Amino acid sequence: MNEALPHISIDRVSKSFGAFAALRDVSLDIPPGSFTTLLGPSGCGKTTLMRLIAGFDEPDRGEIRIDGARMNGMPAYRRRTPLVFQEYALFPHMTVYENIAYGLKLLKTPRAEIGRKTGEMLEMFGLTGLDKRLPKELSGGQQQRVAFARALVTGQRVLLMDEPLSNLDAKMRVEVRNELRELQQRAGITAIFVTHDQDEALSLSDRIAVFDKGRIRQTGTPWEVYFKPDNAFVADFVGTANFIPGEVAGVEGTEIVVRCAPSLLRVDAGGRAFRPGDRVTLVVRPECISISAGEADGDAEEANGWSGETLGSTFLGRMIRYRVRCGPLTCIVDDADPSARGFLSGPVRLRLHPGKIHVLPEEAEG
């Protein structure tokens, strides 16, 4: 495999089902050995693209290439792209060993090699000692590992996963996704993961492609998608954000001064060119606003400080989430160190750091 080339290349792919356009001119390159997540709400096209890569459906237009070879028209069994679904589809009458070894038997692999490869999968996925159990005797996390082992035992270098963790409880989901990421990196496989869960996408991925209405709205690292969203849809879908409309009042080097309610804000322009009078939307994550008791000082406008009044709070264990009224705005603010001062109420001071405010030009809201 040429490491400089994409392992999987999606080139201007479109797919419709009757009058419904599931995918619209989608392009995406997936590097070898990477973990790429297709993230978006229900009906956005992410699972459709997964099925096209696997060969269960064919695109109406565009090309899909794996290792440079055109996949259009190639049946699923020849693509070597196993797909793990929400339901693991383990054979209930077969043991763990037999489930994992099933693909090797279909390929008429010699018995000794079946034993060796199946043993390697049992060890890799932490299933040693469970080989004689039936699926019903396993936990949800163990069943998940068996499904992954069965998918990879015949040597595939690609693993497709369609919301495979959705059937697990919250604690088990975190444990299994950590294991999954570690195994993917250890095995060096190229993984494509479909989910609508933002936490899963952010914690697992090298790259995230955010889908909306059949299109990719942004592709980037988890950091870029979260802190540097290309548009308001991505900012709103991935995590929680405050959206503050404003107008550029001045440009000072790499920063701009934005006139917004309730005062002026000094903001890092993020490398974009702005002119006075431009309409913008400021995106501020709740954890990027500091909060303290009392009212802001008289120079609050120059210092990016706002006076506010708490409207309510929610204790979330690792943080307290506040709703704060600042003039005509209501902001969401997360205090990540709740044990330091407990709950705040009444007048508060907010501080917005210029480098932690992301600016979207008006036309980018789309």
C-alpha positions as CSV (number, residue, x, y, z in Angstrom):
1,M,0.0,0.0,0.0
2,N,1.3,3.5,-0.9
3,E,1.2,5.4,2.4
4,A,1.1,8.7,0.4
5,L,-2.2,7.8,-1.3
6,P,-5.6,7.6,0.3
7,H,-6.6,4.1,1.3
8,I,-10.2,4.8,0.3
9,S,-11.2,7.6,-2.0
10,I,-14.7,8.9,-2.5
11,D,-15.0,11.1,-5.6
12,R,-18.1,13.2,-6.2
13,V,-20.5,10.4,-5.2
14,S,-24.3,10.9,-5.3
15,K,-27.0,8.4,-4.4
16,S,-30.8,8.8,-4.5
17,F,-33.7,6.6,-3.4
18,G,-36.6,7.6,-5.6
19,A,-37.1,11.4,-5.1
20,F,-34.9,11.4,-1.9
21,A,-31.3,12.5,-2.5
22,A,-29.4,10.6,0.2
23,L,-25.9,11.8,-1.0
24,R,-25.1,14.9,-3.1
25,D,-21.7,15.1,-4.7
26,V,-19.7,13.8,-1.8
27,S,-15.9,13.6,-1.9
28,L,-13.7,12.3,0.9
29,D,-10.2,10.8,1.1
30,I,-9.4,8.4,3.9
31,P,-5.7,7.9,4.7
32,P,-4.4,4.4,5.4
33,G,-4.3,3.4,9.0
34,S,-6.6,6.2,10.1
35,F,-9.8,6.2,12.1
36,T,-12.4,8.3,10.3
37,T,-15.8,9.0,11.7
38,L,-18.9,9.9,9.6
39,L,-20.9,12.0,12.0
40,G,-24.4,13.5,11.6
41,P,-28.0,13.4,12.5
42,S,-30.4,10.7,11.3
43,G,-31.1,10.7,7.6
44,C,-28.0,12.8,6.7
45,G,-26.4,10.2,4.4
46,K,-23.6,8.8,6.6
47,T,-24.9,5.2,6.6
48,T,-25.7,5.4,2.9
49,L,-22.0,6.2,2.2
50,M,-20.9,3.3,4.4
51,R,-23.1,0.9,2.5
52,L,-21.7,2.2,-0.8
53,I,-18.1,1.6,0.4
54,A,-19.1,-1.9,1.5
55,G,-20.7,-2.7,-1.8
56,F,-24.2,-3.2,-0.6
57,D,-25.5,-0.4,-2.8
58,E,-24.1,1.3,-5.9
59,P,-23.7,5.1,-6.4
60,D,-25.7,6.8,-9.1
61,R,-22.7,9.0,-9.9
62,G,-19.1,9.3,-8.9
63,E,-16.4,6.8,-8.0
64,I,-15.2,4.8,-5.0
65,R,-11.6,3.6,-5.0
66,I,-9.8,1.3,-2.6
67,D,-6.0,1.2,-2.9
68,G,-6.4,3.0,-6.2
69,A,-8.7,0.3,-7.7
70,R,-12.2,1.3,-8.8
71,M,-14.9,-0.4,-6.7
72,N,-18.0,0.5,-8.7
73,G,-19.8,-2.6,-9.8
74,M,-17.6,-4.9,-7.7
75,P,-19.6,-7.2,-5.4
76,A,-19.3,-6.8,-1.6
77,Y,-17.5,-10.1,-1.0
78,R,-14.6,-9.1,-3.2
79,R,-14.0,-5.7,-1.6
80,R,-12.6,-7.0,1.7
81,T,-14.4,-4.3,3.6
82,P,-16.2,-6.1,6.5
83,L,-19.0,-4.2,8.1
84,V,-20.0,-4.5,11.8
85,F,-23.6,-3.4,12.4
86,Q,-25.5,-2.3,15.6
87,E,-26.7,-5.9,15.9
88,Y,-23.6,-8.0,16.0
89,A,-25.2,-10.9,14.0
90,L,-23.2,-13.5,15.8
91,F,-24.3,-17.1,15.2
92,P,-26.1,-18.0,18.4
93,H,-25.5,-21.8,18.0
94,M,-21.7,-21.3,17.5
95,T,-19.1,-20.8,20.2
96,V,-16.9,-17.8,20.3
97,Y,-14.1,-19.8,18.5
98,E,-16.5,-21.0,15.8
99,N,-17.9,-17.5,15.2
100,I,-14.4,-16.1,14.7
101,A,-13.2,-18.9,12.6
102,Y,-16.2,-19.0,10.3
103,G,-14.8,-16.8,7.6
104,L,-11.6,-18.8,7.5
105,K,-13.6,-22.0,7.0
106,L,-15.5,-20.5,4.1
107,L,-12.1,-19.8,2.5
108,K,-11.1,-23.4,3.0
109,T,-8.1,-22.4,5.1
110,P,-6.0,-25.3,6.5
111,R,-7.1,-26.4,10.0
112,A,-3.7,-25.5,11.6
113,E,-3.8,-22.0,10.1
114,I,-7.4,-21.5,11.3
115,G,-6.3,-22.4,14.8
116,R,-3.3,-20.1,14.7
117,K,-5.2,-17.1,13.3
118,T,-8.3,-17.6,15.5
119,G,-6.0,-17.8,18.5
120,E,-4.3,-14.6,17.6
121,M,-7.7,-12.8,17.4
122,L,-8.8,-14.3,20.7
123,E,-5.7,-12.9,22.3
124,M,-5.8,-9.5,20.5
125,F,-9.4,-8.9,21.6
126,G,-9.0,-10.1,25.1
127,L,-11.2,-13.2,24.6
128,T,-8.8,-15.8,25.7
129,G,-10.6,-18.4,27.9
130,L,-14.0,-17.5,26.4
131,D,-13.5,-19.5,23.2
132,K,-16.0,-22.3,24.2
133,R,-18.8,-19.9,25.3
134,L,-21.9,-19.2,23.2
135,P,-22.9,-15.5,22.4
136,K,-25.7,-15.6,25.0
137,E,-23.1,-16.3,27.7
138,L,-21.2,-13.1,26.9
139,S,-21.6,-9.5,28.0
140,G,-22.5,-6.9,25.4
141,G,-18.9,-5.7,25.3
142,Q,-17.6,-9.2,24.8
143,Q,-20.0,-9.8,22.0
144,Q,-18.8,-6.6,20.4
145,R,-15.2,-7.9,20.5
146,V,-16.2,-11.2,18.9
147,A,-17.8,-9.3,16.1
148,F,-14.7,-7.2,15.5
149,A,-12.4,-10.3,15.7
150,R,-14.6,-12.2,13.2
151,A,-14.5,-9.3,10.8
152,L,-10.7,-9.0,10.8
153,V,-9.6,-12.7,11.1
154,T,-9.2,-13.1,7.4
155,G,-6.7,-10.3,7.1
156,Q,-8.8,-7.4,6.0
157,R,-7.1,-4.0,6.3
158,V,-10.4,-2.0,6.4
159,L,-13.1,-2.2,9.1
160,L,-16.5,-0.5,8.6
161,M,-18.6,0.1,11.7
162,D,-22.2,1.3,11.7
163,E,-23.0,2.6,15.2
164,P,-21.6,-0.6,16.8
165,L,-21.7,0.8,20.3
166,S,-25.2,2.0,20.5
167,N,-26.5,-1.1,22.2
168,L,-24.1,-0.8,25.1
169,D,-24.8,1.1,28.4
170,A,-23.0,4.4,28.9
171,K,-20.1,3.0,31.0
172,M,-19.5,0.0,28.8
173,R,-19.6,2.2,25.7
174,V,-16.7,4.3,27.0
175,E,-14.7,1.2,27.9
176,V,-15.3,-0.5,24.6
177,R,-14.6,2.6,22.5
178,N,-11.2,3.0,24.3
179,E,-10.4,-0.6,23.6
180,L,-11.5,-0.3,20.0
181,R,-9.2,2.7,19.4
182,E,-6.3,0.9,21.0
183,L,-6.9,-2.2,18.9
184,Q,-7.3,-0.2,15.7
185,Q,-4.0,1.5,16.3
186,R,-2.2,-1.7,17.2
187,A,-3.5,-3.5,14.2
188,G,-2.9,-0.6,11.8
189,I,-6.2,-1.0,10.0
190,T,-8.2,1.7,8.3
191,A,-11.4,2.2,10.3
192,I,-14.6,4.0,9.2
193,F,-17.1,4.6,11.9
194,V,-20.7,5.9,11.6
195,T,-22.3,7.6,14.6
196,H,-24.5,10.4,15.6
197,D,-22.8,10.5,19.0
198,Q,-20.5,13.5,19.2
199,D,-18.5,12.2,22.2
200,E,-17.8,9.0,20.3
201,A,-16.6,10.9,17.3
202,L,-14.4,13.3,19.2
203,S,-12.8,10.6,21.4
204,L,-12.1,8.0,18.7
205,S,-11.3,9.8,15.5
206,D,-8.2,11.0,13.7
207,R,-10.6,12.8,11.3
208,I,-14.3,13.6,11.4
209,A,-16.6,14.2,8.4
210,V,-19.7,16.0,9.5
211,F,-22.8,15.3,7.3
212,D,-26.0,17.3,6.8
213,K,-28.7,16.6,4.3
214,G,-26.6,14.4,2.0
215,R,-23.5,16.7,2.0
216,I,-20.3,16.9,4.0
217,R,-20.3,20.3,5.8
218,Q,-16.8,19.9,7.2
219,T,-13.9,17.4,7.4
220,G,-11.1,17.9,9.9
221,T,-9.5,16.7,13.1
222,P,-11.7,16.6,16.2
223,W,-10.0,19.7,17.5
224,E,-10.7,21.6,14.2
225,V,-14.3,20.5,14.0
226,Y,-15.0,21.4,17.7
227,F,-13.0,24.7,18.1
228,K,-12.8,25.8,14.4
229,P,-16.2,24.9,12.8
230,D,-16.6,26.0,9.2
231,N,-20.3,27.0,9.7
232,A,-23.1,27.3,12.2
233,F,-24.5,23.8,11.6
234,V,-21.2,22.1,12.6
235,A,-20.8,24.5,15.6
236,D,-24.3,23.7,16.7
237,F,-24.3,19.9,16.1
238,V,-20.9,19.1,17.5
239,G,-21.2,20.1,21.2
240,T,-22.8,23.1,22.8
241,A,-22.1,26.6,21.6
242,N,-23.2,30.2,22.2
243,F,-23.9,32.1,19.0
244,I,-23.4,35.9,19.3
245,P,-24.4,38.0,16.3
246,G,-22.3,41.2,15.7
247,E,-20.7,43.7,13.4
248,V,-17.0,44.4,12.8
249,A,-16.3,47.8,14.3
250,G,-12.5,47.8,13.7
251,V,-9.5,45.7,12.6
252,E,-6.4,45.8,14.7
253,G,-3.6,43.5,13.4
254,T,-4.7,39.9,13.8
255,E,-7.7,40.9,15.9
256,I,-11.0,42.5,15.2
257,V,-13.3,44.5,17.4
258,V,-16.9,43.3,17.2
259,R,-19.9,45.3,18.2
260,C,-22.5,43.0,19.8
261,A,-24.9,43.0,22.7
262,P,-24.1,43.9,25.4
263,S,-20.7,45.4,24.5
264,L,-17.7,45.4,22.3
265,L,-15.6,42.2,22.1
266,R,-12.0,41.9,21.0
267,V,-11.6,38.7,18.9
268,D,-8.8,36.8,17.2
269,A,-9.7,36.9,13.4
270,G,-8.5,33.4,12.9
271,G,-6.6,34.3,9.8
272,R,-9.7,35.6,7.9
273,A,-9.8,39.0,6.4
274,F,-12.6,41.3,7.7
275,R,-13.6,44.9,7.1
276,P,-15.5,47.3,9.3
277,G,-19.2,46.8,8.8
278,D,-19.0,43.0,8.1
279,R,-21.7,41.0,9.8
280,V,-20.3,38.1,11.8
281,T,-21.4,35.4,14.2
282,L,-19.2,34.7,17.2
283,V,-19.1,31.1,18.4
284,V,-18.1,30.6,22.0
285,R,-18.0,27.2,23.7
286,P,-19.4,27.2,27.3
287,E,-16.1,26.0,28.7
288,C,-14.3,28.9,27.1
289,I,-16.0,31.5,29.2
290,S,-14.8,32.0,32.8
291,I,-17.3,32.9,35.5
292,S,-16.9,34.4,38.9
293,A,-19.1,36.0,41.5
294,G,-19.9,39.8,41.5
295,E,-20.2,42.5,38.8
296,A,-17.7,43.3,36.1
297,D,-15.3,46.3,36.5
298,G,-15.8,49.6,34.7
299,D,-13.4,48.7,32.0
300,A,-15.3,45.5,31.2
301,E,-15.8,46.3,27.5
302,E,-12.0,46.6,26.8
303,A,-11.3,43.5,28.9
304,N,-13.9,41.3,27.2
305,G,-15.8,41.2,30.5
306,W,-19.5,41.1,30.9
307,S,-21.8,41.6,33.9
308,G,-24.5,39.0,34.1
309,E,-27.2,37.5,36.2
310,T,-27.6,33.7,36.8
311,L,-30.9,32.3,35.6
312,G,-30.2,28.7,36.6
313,S,-27.6,26.0,37.1
314,T,-27.3,22.3,36.5
315,F,-24.8,20.1,38.4
316,L,-23.2,17.6,36.0
317,G,-20.6,16.1,38.3
318,R,-17.5,17.2,36.5
319,M,-18.9,20.7,36.0
320,I,-21.7,23.1,36.8
321,R,-23.6,24.5,33.7
322,Y,-25.0,28.0,34.2
323,R,-27.5,30.0,32.2
324,V,-26.5,33.6,32.5
325,R,-28.4,36.7,31.2
326,C,-26.1,39.4,29.8
327,G,-28.2,42.3,28.6
328,P,-30.3,40.9,25.8
329,L,-28.3,37.6,25.5
330,T,-28.6,34.4,27.4
331,C,-25.3,32.5,27.6
332,I,-24.4,29.0,28.6
333,V,-21.3,28.9,30.8
334,D,-19.5,25.8,32.1
335,D,-17.6,26.0,35.4
336,A,-15.1,23.1,35.1
337,D,-14.0,23.4,38.8
338,P,-17.2,23.3,40.7
339,S,-15.6,22.2,44.0
340,A,-13.5,25.4,44.2
341,R,-16.4,27.7,44.9
342,G,-19.7,25.7,44.8
343,F,-22.8,27.1,43.2
344,L,-23.0,30.8,42.1
345,S,-26.1,32.8,42.1
346,G,-27.1,36.4,41.5
347,P,-24.7,38.8,39.8
348,V,-21.6,37.2,38.1
349,R,-18.7,38.3,36.0
350,L,-18.0,36.6,32.7
351,R,-14.6,36.8,30.9
352,L,-14.3,35.9,27.2
353,H,-10.7,35.3,26.0
354,P,-10.1,36.8,22.5
355,G,-8.3,33.6,21.3
356,K,-11.2,31.3,22.4
357,I,-13.9,33.0,20.3
358,H,-14.4,31.6,16.8
359,V,-15.6,34.0,14.1
360,L,-18.0,33.0,11.3
361,P,-18.6,35.4,8.4
362,E,-22.3,35.9,7.9
363,E,-22.4,33.9,4.6
364,A,-20.9,30.9,6.3
365,E,-24.0,30.2,8.4
366,G,-25.7,28.7,5.4
